[in-house]
Amino acid sequence: MLLGIDVGGTFTDAVLIAQGQIIAQVKRKTTHEKILEGIIEALDEVLCNEDVSQIERVVISSTIVTNALTQGHIEPAFLAVMTGPGMNVSHSFPVEPYYVSGYVDHRGKVVAPIDWSKHQDLHKKLTTQVAAVSGKFSVRNPVNEETLAREIKDCSCKKVFLGSELSGELNFVRRTNSAYFSAIVTKEFEKFCQQIERSMKQRNITAPVHILKADGGTLPLAVALRQPIEAVFTGPAASILGIEALGASSLKSISLDVGGTTIDIAFWENGLPLMAKSGAVVDGYPTSVRSFHMRSIGIGGDSHVKRVGTDFSVGPERIGPAVAVGGQEATLSDALITAGYIEFGDKGAAQKAIQKFALPEENILEVAEKIINVATKQIEVTIQEMLHEWSIQPVYTVNDVIKGTDFEPELLIGVGGGAKGLIKALANKMALPFDVPRGAMVANAIGAALARPTLSASLRADTTEGYYLIPESGKREKLPSGFSLAKAEELLANWLREQTSKWQLPDQEVEVISKEFFRTIHGYYDSGEIISLSMQLKPGILQKVAGREVEL
Amino acid sequence: MKPNLGLVFFPAFDWMISPTHPERQERLLYTRDQLTEEGLFDVPQIREYRPRLAEINDLQRVHIGVPSIARLITPAHLTSAGGCLVAADAVMSGEVKRAFALVRPPGHHAMKIVHGIRGFCTINIEAVMVEYLRSVYGIKKIAVVDTDVHHGDGSEDIFYHDPNVLYISFHQDGRTLYPGTGFPEEAGSPAAWGTNINLPLLPGTGDEGLHRLYDGLIKNILEDFEPEIIINSAGQDNHFSDPLASMSVTAQGYAKLAQKLNADIAVLEGGYSVEAALPYVNTGIILAMADMDYSKVIEPDQSNLRKQDDRCNKRVDQLIAETGEMWHNRLKTSKEMLAKCQGTWSRKKNIYYDEEGIREEQIETLHYCNKCSGYHSIQTAAADTRFGDQSAFIISLNRDTCKTCQDAAYDEALKEKRKNKWQYVFVQHKANGEIETI
């Protein structure tokens, strides 16, 4: 049995899955002040008749990291950077960093080691329990970064996060922010993980507990603790995986997860969600956290409807529930009920609420359609922006310029409580077919339960320099003879597999995310090759699942 | 906030002239690494754009290819030219303040008539952009400042007769470097006299000499000319580490120049110190054009940087004095030259295509008119092109060429056609890039 728990803004869902079937599911209000309590309650309820020894894995998708940042449950962290020459980064990070000498160039050559005589004050400046260190081009050679981290640890700093360990990709500013955010949330995240572990033990659950990440993969708690920031924004990731589990179409699709307040929009190709080309933005700062190409807009079933002259506004504030189910003021759902897109609650009450808006010459259906049109228009505009963004993403080869990156949607997929009516209205407007998979009401928890573990890593080899490096491991070794791109793939795949067995993850296919091969010339002669490779355990879901509707 | 800089970055990782050629896939690899690592693509002051494919007619507003442009280029050329058009659109639409087309293949050695590749160039991407700015946005007066170490003989060739394009090129003296041209006396044909400014510098000239020249001469000429748009042909091989040239400019020198010049659009040209210069020079230029602090962009290895010797400034001072005077007298000189040439002016050129070993002979004739800017006729014969020996007679009609001149031009083309002397007879319409085969 696989257990998934998703803590959303409104509901905490738990779901238990066995052999491709949902065998139990619960939905509870999220306990914002005490997230853990809500998780445990949902857990106990979903497991009440089950044999816990049959649980193979528990995955939790929670807002713990996101909340720690937005609610300020953070711990001060010391940030030290080694910038070398280049852009002035004094406003690139959430705090003013401490600048350390030392520089590695783009080929990974240590141009200057750290000059400790310039940093006699380091001990005095370092007053925090946690720290983040990051150096430009540390992913090409982490030596300076590691030296600095050791020194900081020696100053009785409990935990030090290294930029190069958080991402093997180029982008010093993003790695630095990832390391810094990891540092400031680590205490809160650690506390959460310990409580979870304790609660599991109390219930005799011995299955491994994983945390869902923003990229839709899971990690065992112990690994997640090394990169807490990866657990930010997991709600949308869970929703996406849920859609995948319920059987995403192989058509080019756009999914809409319609909640009470917001809609999350994502793109799909070959049954897989598209990833964003750069990392997530956290608290206004770019990070290296991989995430999906998606957007949220402030429209949902419970969005407040207001008359503005002859027109209407829908959202972004939530007023719900709908008048049809006992609310006070008209919501988008009331309009959808009135226009006949969905049926629930008291249709008469919904109609009455919509009737209030009608001008003398308008009939109630017209009014409802107008309201719905305001909502679908906003959604469509957002979708068009996302399509445009996708179509103009930078490409660096002539071949890609010719091929283009246009995404032409063929299907709309709706999940979430408010999806049914709205997706129909939107599909009409966009002249696209639509689908609302069964089980869509707890898609997020299903997604969490079924998410595969992911690990990604990169390898860079520079045959002129004669070494290869896997930044995520800090491993920098001499190149074996007869080195080639194929050999590089083998080395990196092996390292990923080692990690898989070390963390007792299920055997999984390893796939190449990106690769580059360049011949380098020195003088006028062929002098070597540069190979850059990035691979991951193939993300996605462990199994598909047949949905079962749940009554609220 | 409107971004200060639109950056069209296109390293063409799948295009090369040959595997060990300076124009190979690796050329902008380290620049890509540096820009990405710096996080430059994430800052709000910079917006990244992707190039589009230019149309053949965009190229033909400038070039006449023999046998045709389409047969001489690869899609890479459409992409780098298209990158310049995207940069132009970004600035003209007001989306960004300035733009930098950091693209390859480069273009400033490509001349009006094209038989093959010369100086790594087939299509003059700045010139394509200039004609696009005119056709689409109605821009008239444009200044092109070429900061590549090599004389931009292609740009000179294309703009030589155009009084509304001020072309300024400073470069390492042609007696010491390819293409061997670019002397001050090459100052434009009679109607455009003075708008082609060559400033050959002594080898070894560094930041000091360069800025002395800019402050003492180029700045004043630009102010005087009052262009609607300034374009920078941003070659980077004046750098002290460049393997093909012998100058001593640094990343700081280039960045400061970019700041002073305040070009609306910059376009990458040469620069082949791919590891030691390009990552830093490009970072410097980008930061300067984005109104950001570039003071920390310093090459990690300056051990090969030599201080310029006294003769360099002497040459600079001489150029300031002589060219300053030429500029001052240009209108008077132009009038005298026009009076003397009585309606037509002609020059003979021998052009060498280093990349393909092609020798071309050209006779270019300008036909002046009182009502319009007249038309050009060009006779070209090239030996040893990839299509064998080839010859063409070409008429080039300007945007404003009047009916009388057009009739005369067509008469001339038909007369040449009847001679059976030429493999091809073409008429170029600069306004729309159509090339007619007669």
Interface residues (C-beta under 8 A of the other chain):
Chain A: T83 G84 P85 G86 M87 N88 V89 S92 Y103 D105 H106 R107 V111 A112 K136 F137 L170 N171 F172 V173 R174 S278 P286 I392 Q393 P394 V395 Y396 T397 V398 N399 V401 I402 E516 F518 R519 T520 I521 G523 Y524 Y525 D526 I530
Chain B: F9 F10 P11 A12 F13 D14 W15 P19 T20 R24 Q25 E26 L29 Y30 R32 D33 Q34 T36 E37 E38 G39 L40 F41 D42 V43 E48 Y49 R50 P51 R52 L53 T74 P75 A76 T79 G82 P243 E275 P279 Y280 T283 L287 M292 D293 S295 K296 V297 I298 E299 P300 D301
